[in-house]
Structures are given as C-alpha cells and as structure tokens.
C-alpha cells in the first residue's frame, strides 16, 4: 500500500446496496429476496429495450460507436438541444469522473452538501482534490450555505436535485437566484437522476441553463428507464464544455448493448408513464403505512423514501435481511436511525412493511 497514492490510501470506497445473491449466500436464505436498497426500477426495463439488446447481442464482437451518434441524435430531439450538447457516459458515476478530470485543477476545490450522493466527494478525493461541504437544512440543500463556501479556488458545485438520499429538491426560484449569484469562474453541476418522478410544479429542469450559464446537467437511464445493469447516462452541457469532456472520456466507454437499449427505452414513453404511476401510487401507500406505524419520513420527489425507524438503523438493516428484505441503512450519512427504502411493486412494498412490522 505504500506504493499507492496518498489520496487513494486515505479514500473510502463507495458501498453499494447489498446484492440479492450475496444476501442468499451469506444468510443461507432460499426464498424470495426483495431488494429495495438501490432505487432500481421494480418493473424491470422496457420490453422494447430487451428486444434491442437481443438483436444487438450478435454484434458484440465489434467495438461500439465511440461517439454514440444515434443515441445523441435521439437525446437531442428529446431534450430540444443539439448532439454537440450531449456527452454519453458509463452511468452518471463516470460522467462525474469526467467532469472532475476535465475542469478541476490540482489546487481547486468543489463545493457540495453533506447528506448527498457520496460519489461527488469520493471521486474528487481520488484525484487528490479538496471538497467543501455545507450541512443540509431540514433535509434540503442550503444554497446560501453552499454559496458561503465558494472562494477564489472553487471550480465545481455539485447539487443533486432531487437529492439522494433525502428525496428533497431545490425549487425554481432558489436555483435561479443561486446560479445568478455565482462568479463566472464556477461551474454548477445539477444531477437530475430522479427527475422522472417529480410531482410538483416548481421543480427547475436545469437544461434551460445549458448554453446560457456555466451549468452541466446529469441524467441517467439507471432509475426510471430500468437500465442500471448496463451503466449508461448522459450529460447536457454547452458545446465548449461538452467538447472538453469528450477529450477526457475513454473511447468506447459505453457498450453496444447499452447504447441500443437506451435508444429503444427512450422511445417507450408508455413504459415510463407506467413506472411513474407505480412509484407515485406506491409512495402514497407507504406514507400511509409509516403513519400507522408512528414513523416519520421525509416527503420525497424520487422513487425512494427516507424513514426514521427510531432505532439503530444498522441493526434494523441486518434484521430485515434475515426476513428477505434489503433496504439501505443511513449510517454512512450520519443518520443513525434512518433507512432509505426504494418504492417497489405493490407486492414488494407489502413484504417490506410486513417485515418492518415484525422487526419493530
């Protein structure tokens, strides 16, 4: 380990949601396991995407289109932007990595929040860069506190909107005032991984700033589109920003199957509407069940809910595992009595509540 860079030795790796097969293997469980830990689509993915994967599979001996030409063209039509405003990546995680590589000098820093997606900090620290964090306020980004951390060496600000793991969001007026008050030397990255599940009128889709302000917008096919296993996302950016990112990304970073599946999924709006309806109805039902159990929760604009279980969340997580239900404990976020649960199908939601009642 002495041969590794100091920032690698001191970094903490990302801890993913526990896999189903690992849970079965470790605990010797034979029955059905319900995974509600990683905010995946409980309906799977679009049937059109599955057909596209099967059709494309015969061509996996050939390198994929390194520039994702067809997908960029479809995304440009979908967003109202140009193909030159779009960078496609191996999930949002790679795009975060590309952004930091493209724009952050060794002596510059990023600003983000505590209690948000940990990959912003993890990737930044892997490159030996400085991270400055403001506390959440009532489980929401405190944009005034973020602005107060901006100094002459701040280059990037990361805002998850809606936020993971709290499910809260920054509204249109707040975001507009925040961006307007930033120096021209700062780039704001707005991560909209959960935008499909928004059910409020004052949510600010940040693509309106692309090409007008120093704003980059992250999108993903992992959540509502159900393609988490293929790892594909994209960034909306002004053309000069996108051109810089293209220089920093690896060639062939997005597989043939991922490109074809994403292209097909983008064209299946009926599946997207079904997913959205399943999540919104499931959230309402879960809210009611939490209320009956006397548990407080954070109202969410995503496909997950942050719940205060009023006891050690790590122990509750283990107890739920033994009952065949995987949730996410919030110890890593210093929310020691909270779990995050993904909204599943009605059957999965009922199994989760049944297990939670037994554990409580």
C-alpha positions as CSV (number, residue, x, y, z in Angstrom):
1,X,0.0,0.0,0.0
2,X,3.0,2.3,0.4
3,X,3.2,2.4,-3.4
4,X,-0.4,3.8,-3.8
5,X,-1.0,7.5,-3.9
6,X,-1.7,9.1,-0.6
7,X,-5.2,10.1,-1.6
8,X,-6.0,6.5,-2.6
9,X,-4.8,5.2,0.7
10,X,-6.9,7.7,2.6
11,X,-10.0,7.4,0.5
12,X,-13.2,5.4,1.4
13,X,-14.7,3.3,-1.4
14,X,-18.4,3.6,-2.3
15,X,-20.5,1.0,-0.6
16,X,-23.3,-0.3,-3.0
17,X,-26.6,-1.7,-2.0
18,X,-26.3,-5.4,-0.9
19,X,-26.8,-7.8,-3.9
20,X,-29.6,-10.4,-3.7
21,X,-27.2,-13.4,-4.4
22,X,-24.8,-12.2,-1.8
23,X,-27.6,-12.0,0.8
24,X,-28.8,-15.5,-0.1
25,X,-25.3,-16.9,0.1
26,X,-24.3,-15.2,3.4
27,X,-27.6,-15.9,5.3
28,X,-28.5,-19.2,3.6
29,X,-31.9,-17.9,2.5
30,X,-33.8,-19.9,0.0
31,X,-37.0,-17.9,-0.6
32,X,-37.7,-14.7,-2.5
33,X,-35.4,-11.8,-1.6
34,X,-36.9,-8.3,-2.2
35,X,-34.2,-5.7,-2.9
36,X,-35.4,-2.1,-2.1
37,X,-31.9,-0.6,-1.5
38,X,-30.6,0.9,-4.7
39,X,-33.5,2.8,-6.2
40,X,-33.8,0.5,-9.2
41,X,-37.0,0.2,-11.3
42,X,-39.1,-2.6,-9.8
43,X,-40.8,-3.2,-13.2
44,X,-37.5,-4.0,-14.9
45,X,-36.9,-2.2,-18.2
46,X,-38.9,-1.5,-21.3
47,X,-39.8,-4.6,-23.4
48,X,-38.5,-2.6,-26.4
49,X,-35.1,-2.3,-24.7
50,X,-35.0,-6.0,-24.1
51,X,-35.7,-6.7,-27.8
52,X,-33.0,-4.2,-28.8
53,X,-30.5,-6.0,-26.5
54,X,-31.3,-9.4,-28.0
55,X,-31.0,-8.0,-31.5
56,X,-27.7,-6.2,-30.9
57,X,-26.1,-9.2,-29.0
58,X,-24.9,-10.8,-32.1
59,X,-22.7,-7.8,-32.8
60,X,-20.7,-7.7,-29.6
61,X,-17.5,-8.8,-31.3
62,X,-17.4,-5.3,-32.9
63,X,-16.5,-2.2,-31.0
64,X,-19.4,0.1,-30.3
65,X,-19.8,3.5,-31.8
66,X,-17.4,5.6,-29.7
67,X,-19.4,8.7,-30.3
68,X,-22.9,7.3,-29.6
69,X,-24.1,9.0,-32.8
70,X,-27.6,7.6,-32.9
71,X,-28.3,7.9,-29.2
72,X,-27.0,11.5,-29.1
73,X,-29.3,12.4,-32.0
74,X,-32.3,10.9,-30.2
75,X,-31.4,12.6,-27.0
76,X,-31.0,15.9,-28.8
77,X,-34.5,15.5,-30.2
78,X,-35.9,14.5,-26.7
79,X,-34.2,17.5,-24.9
80,X,-34.5,20.2,-27.6
81,X,-30.7,20.6,-27.6
82,X,-28.1,19.7,-30.2
83,X,-26.0,16.5,-30.3
84,X,-22.9,18.7,-29.5
85,X,-24.5,19.5,-26.2
86,X,-24.6,15.8,-25.1
87,X,-21.8,13.6,-23.6
88,X,-22.7,9.9,-23.1
89,X,-21.1,8.0,-20.2
90,X,-20.9,4.7,-18.4
91,X,-23.5,5.8,-15.9
92,X,-23.6,9.2,-14.1
93,X,-20.6,8.0,-12.0
94,X,-18.3,8.0,-15.0
95,X,-19.6,11.4,-16.0
96,X,-18.8,12.8,-12.6
97,X,-15.3,11.4,-13.0
98,X,-15.0,13.0,-16.5
99,X,-16.2,16.4,-15.2
100,X,-13.7,16.5,-12.4
101,X,-10.9,15.4,-14.8
102,X,-11.9,18.0,-17.4
103,X,-12.3,21.1,-15.2
104,X,-10.7,20.8,-11.8
105,X,-7.1,21.9,-11.4
106,X,-5.0,20.4,-8.6
107,X,-5.3,23.5,-6.4
108,X,-9.0,24.0,-7.0
109,X,-11.9,22.7,-4.9
110,X,-15.5,21.5,-5.3
111,X,-18.4,22.6,-3.1
112,X,-21.4,20.3,-2.3
113,X,-23.5,19.3,0.6
114,X,-23.4,16.9,3.4
115,X,-26.0,14.2,3.2
116,X,-25.9,14.0,-0.6
117,X,-24.7,11.5,-3.2
118,X,-21.3,10.4,-1.8
119,X,-19.7,9.8,-5.2
120,X,-19.1,13.6,-5.7
121,X,-16.8,13.5,-2.7
122,X,-15.3,10.1,-3.3
123,X,-14.3,10.7,-6.9
124,X,-12.9,14.2,-6.1
125,X,-10.7,12.8,-3.3
126,X,-9.4,10.0,-5.5
127,X,-7.9,12.8,-7.6
128,X,-6.5,14.4,-4.5
129,X,-8.8,17.4,-4.8
130,X,-10.4,19.4,-1.9
131,X,-14.1,19.0,-1.1
132,X,-16.0,21.6,0.9
133,X,-19.4,20.7,2.3
134,X,-22.3,22.6,3.7
135,X,-24.8,21.0,6.1
136,X,-28.3,20.2,5.0
137,X,-31.1,22.3,6.4
138,X,-34.3,20.4,7.1
139,X,-33.0,17.6,4.9
140,X,-32.7,20.1,2.0
141,X,-29.7,21.7,0.2
142,X,-29.0,25.0,1.9
143,X,-27.9,27.1,-1.1
144,X,-27.0,30.1,1.0
145,X,-24.6,27.9,2.9
146,X,-23.1,26.5,-0.3
147,X,-22.6,30.0,-1.7
148,X,-20.8,31.0,1.5
149,X,-18.2,28.2,0.9
150,X,-17.4,29.4,-2.6
151,X,-13.9,31.0,-2.8
152,X,-11.4,32.0,-5.4
153,X,-10.4,28.4,-5.8
154,X,-13.9,26.9,-6.2
155,X,-14.4,25.5,-9.7
156,X,-17.3,23.0,-9.4
157,X,-20.5,22.9,-7.3
158,X,-22.5,19.6,-7.3
159,X,-26.2,19.7,-6.5
160,X,-28.3,16.6,-6.6
161,X,-31.9,17.7,-7.5
162,X,-33.8,15.9,-6.2
163,X,-31.3,14.9,-3.5
164,X,-30.2,11.4,-2.7
165,X,-30.8,10.1,0.0
166,X,-33.3,12.6,1.3
167,X,-35.7,12.9,-1.7
168,X,-36.0,16.7,-1.3
169,X,-35.5,19.3,-4.0
170,X,-34.4,22.8,-4.7
171,X,-37.2,24.8,-6.3
172,X,-37.1,27.0,-9.5
173,X,-36.7,30.4,-7.7
174,X,-34.0,29.1,-5.3
175,X,-31.9,27.6,-8.1
176,X,-32.2,30.7,-10.4
177,X,-31.1,33.0,-7.6
178,X,-28.2,30.7,-6.7
179,X,-26.8,30.4,-10.3
180,X,-27.2,34.1,-10.9
181,X,-25.1,34.9,-7.8
182,X,-22.1,32.8,-8.7
183,X,-18.9,34.0,-10.2
184,X,-18.3,33.3,-13.9
185,X,-15.4,31.0,-12.9
186,X,-17.6,28.5,-11.2
187,X,-19.4,25.6,-12.9
188,X,-22.7,24.2,-11.4
189,X,-23.4,20.5,-11.9
190,X,-27.1,19.6,-11.4
191,X,-27.7,15.9,-11.0
192,X,-31.2,15.1,-12.1
193,X,-31.1,11.3,-11.8
194,X,-34.6,11.2,-10.3
195,X,-36.3,13.8,-12.5
196,X,-38.9,11.4,-13.9
197,X,-40.6,11.1,-10.5
198,X,-41.1,14.8,-9.9
199,X,-44.7,15.6,-8.9
200,X,-44.5,19.3,-8.2
201,X,-45.0,22.4,-10.3
202,X,-41.9,24.5,-9.1
203,X,-39.2,22.0,-10.0
204,X,-36.5,23.6,-12.1
205,X,-35.3,21.4,-15.0
206,X,-31.8,22.7,-15.4
207,X,-31.5,22.2,-19.1
208,X,-32.9,25.7,-19.5
209,X,-29.5,27.0,-18.4
210,X,-27.4,24.8,-20.8
211,X,-25.5,27.1,-23.2
212,X,-26.5,30.2,-21.3
213,X,-24.8,29.7,-17.9
214,X,-21.9,27.5,-16.6
215,X,-24.3,24.7,-15.9
216,X,-23.9,20.9,-16.6
217,X,-26.9,18.6,-16.1
218,X,-26.5,14.9,-15.3
219,X,-29.2,12.4,-16.5
220,X,-29.3,8.6,-16.2
221,X,-31.0,5.5,-17.7
222,X,-30.5,3.6,-14.4
223,X,-33.6,4.7,-12.5
224,X,-36.9,5.2,-14.3
225,X,-35.6,3.5,-17.5
226,X,-34.5,0.4,-15.6
227,X,-31.1,0.0,-17.3
228,X,-28.9,0.2,-14.1
229,X,-27.2,-3.1,-15.1
230,X,-26.0,-1.7,-18.4
231,X,-24.5,1.5,-16.9
232,X,-25.5,4.4,-19.2
233,X,-26.1,8.1,-18.5
234,X,-25.6,11.4,-20.2
235,X,-24.6,15.0,-19.5
236,X,-26.2,18.1,-21.0
237,X,-23.7,20.9,-21.5
238,X,-22.9,23.9,-23.5
239,X,-20.9,22.9,-26.6
240,X,-17.5,24.2,-25.3
241,X,-18.0,22.3,-22.1
242,X,-19.1,19.1,-23.9
243,X,-16.1,19.3,-26.2
244,X,-13.7,19.4,-23.2
245,X,-15.4,16.4,-21.6
246,X,-15.2,14.4,-24.9
247,X,-11.4,14.8,-24.7
248,X,-11.3,13.4,-21.2
249,X,-13.6,10.4,-21.6
250,X,-12.3,7.0,-22.7
251,X,-13.0,5.7,-26.2
252,X,-15.7,3.1,-26.4
253,X,-16.8,3.9,-22.8
254,X,-20.4,2.9,-23.5
255,X,-21.1,-0.6,-24.7
256,X,-23.1,-1.5,-27.8
257,X,-25.9,-3.1,-25.8
258,X,-26.2,-0.1,-23.5
259,X,-26.5,2.3,-26.5
260,X,-29.1,0.2,-28.2
261,X,-31.1,-0.4,-25.1
262,X,-31.1,3.3,-24.2
263,X,-32.2,4.2,-27.7
264,X,-35.1,1.8,-27.5
265,X,-36.0,2.8,-23.9
266,X,-36.1,6.4,-24.9
267,X,-38.8,5.6,-27.4
268,X,-41.0,3.8,-25.0
269,X,-42.9,6.6,-23.2
270,X,-45.7,4.2,-22.2
271,X,-43.3,2.2,-20.1
272,X,-42.0,5.4,-18.5
273,X,-45.5,6.5,-17.6
274,X,-46.3,3.1,-16.1
275,X,-43.1,3.3,-14.0
276,X,-44.0,6.8,-12.8
277,X,-47.6,5.8,-11.9
278,X,-46.3,2.7,-10.0
279,X,-43.9,4.8,-8.0
280,X,-46.3,7.6,-7.2
281,X,-49.0,5.2,-6.1
282,X,-46.5,3.1,-4.1
283,X,-45.2,6.2,-2.3
284,X,-48.7,7.2,-1.2
285,X,-49.4,3.7,0.2
286,X,-46.1,3.6,2.0
287,X,-46.7,7.1,3.5
288,X,-49.9,5.8,5.0
289,X,-48.3,2.7,6.4
290,X,-45.5,4.7,8.0
291,X,-48.0,7.0,9.6
292,X,-49.9,4.0,11.0
293,X,-46.6,2.7,12.5
294,X,-45.9,6.1,14.0
295,X,-42.8,6.6,11.9
296,X,-41.7,9.9,10.5
297,X,-40.5,10.2,6.9
298,X,-39.2,12.8,4.5
299,X,-41.7,13.6,1.7
300,X,-39.9,12.6,-1.5
301,X,-39.8,13.7,-5.1
302,X,-38.0,10.5,-6.0
303,X,-38.6,6.7,-6.1
304,X,-37.3,6.2,-2.5
305,X,-38.2,7.4,0.9
306,X,-36.0,8.3,3.9
307,X,-37.7,6.9,7.1
308,X,-36.8,7.4,10.7
309,X,-37.1,3.9,12.3
310,X,-36.3,5.3,15.8
311,X,-33.6,2.8,16.5
312,X,-30.1,1.8,15.3
313,X,-30.5,1.5,11.5
314,X,-27.6,-0.8,11.0
315,X,-29.2,-3.4,13.3
316,X,-32.6,-3.0,11.7
317,X,-30.9,-3.4,8.3
318,X,-29.5,-6.8,9.4
319,X,-32.8,-7.9,11.0
320,X,-34.6,-7.0,7.7
321,X,-32.1,-9.0,5.7
322,X,-32.9,-12.2,7.7
323,X,-36.5,-11.7,6.6
324,X,-35.5,-11.4,3.0
325,X,-35.8,-7.7,2.5
326,X,-32.8,-5.5,1.6
327,X,-33.0,-1.8,2.4
328,X,-30.3,0.8,2.9
329,X,-29.1,1.9,6.3
330,X,-28.0,5.5,6.6
331,X,-25.0,5.2,8.9
332,X,-22.7,6.4,6.2
333,X,-24.7,9.7,6.1
334,X,-24.7,10.1,9.9
335,X,-28.4,9.5,10.0
336,X,-28.1,6.7,12.6
337,X,-31.8,6.0,13.0
338,X,-32.8,6.3,9.3
339,X,-33.2,3.8,6.5
340,X,-33.8,4.6,2.8
341,X,-36.3,2.3,1.0
342,X,-36.9,2.1,-2.7
343,X,-40.6,2.1,-3.8
344,X,-41.2,-1.3,-5.2
345,X,-44.2,-3.1,-6.7
346,X,-47.3,-3.4,-4.6
347,X,-46.3,-6.9,-3.6
348,X,-42.7,-5.9,-2.7
349,X,-44.0,-2.9,-0.7
350,X,-46.3,-5.1,1.3
351,X,-43.5,-7.6,2.0
352,X,-41.3,-4.7,3.2
353,X,-44.0,-3.4,5.5
354,X,-44.7,-6.9,6.9
355,X,-41.0,-7.4,7.6
356,X,-40.7,-3.9,9.1
357,X,-43.6,-4.6,11.5
358,X,-42.0,-7.8,12.7
359,X,-38.7,-6.1,13.2
360,X,-40.2,-3.2,15.1
